[in-house]
Amino acid sequence: MSDEPSSLRIQERLAAWRYLASGEATSLVGDADAALDGGLEVGDLARLRRRHPDEPVNEALELVQARRKAQGRLDGVDRLLLDRHGSEQATGSVVANWKARRFGGASVIDLCSGIGGDSIALAARGPCRAVDRDPVRAFMTSVNAGIEGIVGDVREIEVSNDLVHIDPARRDESTGRRHWRLEDLSPDPEVIRSIAGRASGAAIKLGPGLPRPFPVLHERQSVSIVSEGGRLVQAVVWTGSLAGDRSVEAVDLPSGDEIAGEPEEMPTGGAERLSPGAVEPGREPVLVQFHPAVERASLGPTAWRRRFGDAELLEPAVGLGIGVTRGEEIASSARGSSRWIRLTGVRAIERPRLDEVEKAVVGLIGDGPPPNRVVVRTRASAVDADAWTRRLARLADPSTPGEVVEIHGIRIGRRIAVMIGSPLVGPGQESAGAS
């Protein structure tokens, strides 16, 4: 008896979303859209219910809200059937299309398909079947991807010698609470290992905060750390025939650039160069920051060697993620930021006191033109970046073509050091991958 209310509610939800997918719901969805434009006052909701009695008003409002929130992330969002939680968990179109290309034209089973973010891309490049245990989500996938959405338990789906995509749930549907531990995934890691072990190849979608060392889900696997627009969005564990030749790769989207290698930590040292008064004219230290996917994948040393060879690279404190080198270590022809590496020439080092930092910035500007902007960056909340930005922004003039002044607050052991400098950008090079 305890399952009856739940089963009844599922059937009610499914009926509501089937109605919203039909041509009969056009007026309801349009009115819900207009009501949200007006701020959705209590009277608006009452009028909606009077105008559309016995129609799924709540679901229509959720559909419109979800579509609005997914604008720019999901292609063709105005034709998609999606709810709030499903939209938030769905892979964005840029990432989904990038993943789908790795499958070639082979047949794929998309397990835990959700609203079909990945299924849409997979179905566009070849045969695809989708499975989800929630009948509503399976129906959404069928509408959005134009394929049959199968209702089923992924543990019971036959995947022998197939290619599969698995998107384990990382959120409790009843509370909306996100899960960060691997053991809290649904299906759990043991089920995922079993599925990957039976498939010829698998792509397992996980959160970008994948713990290191990376979990072993298959005897042959590689990991992609994916960033879109400079923000980490996803980690993908590829197994079997889909695994890469190197154990980890950093991916930048939408450019599609990739760098692969083996995880490696930077050698520790150079902390003394980041002490107040340590900057010597002609021997200024250079802060080295890595593209977020490179940093997360521990590919910083790999990216560094590819650009600067054997030039010195040290990490002032273990786990800081930022490197330091000497300006003279970098050949003048190779100076400047790139896709994977961002360099900041340090001109002054101060204690974490805002008044002193402001005074130092004013001194560096001198009689020259004001900077175009002042940017404050920090790690582990070493300084209050928001408060410092508000205070120091008055030193800049966005209407001038002046340089950018960067303030970096970082923890080195028990002390906090504040570096003041400017990005080193060479001719024709971009300033990408800021921390």
Secondary structure, 3 states (H helix, E strand, C coil): CCCHHHHHHHHHHHHHHHHHCCHHHHHHHHHHHHHHHCCCCHHHHHHHHHHCCCCCHHHHHHHHHHHHHCCCCCCCHHHCCCCHHHHHHCCCHHHHHHHHHHCCCCCEEEECCCCCHHHHHHHHHCCEEEEECCHHHHHHHHHHHCCCEEECCHHHCCCCCCEEEECCECECCCCCCECCCHHHCECCHHHHHHHHHHCCEEEEEECCCCCCCCCCCCCCEEEEEEEECCEEEEEEEEEECCCCCCCEEEEEECCCEEEEECCCCCCECCHHHHCCCCCCCCCCEEEEEECHHHHHCCCHHHHHHHHHCCCCCEECCCCCCCEEEEHHHCCHHHCCCCCCEEEEEEEEEECCCHHHHHHHHHHHHCCCCCCCEEEEEECCCCCCHHHHHHHHHHHCCCCCCCCEEEEEEEEECCEEEEEEEEECCCCCCCCCCCC
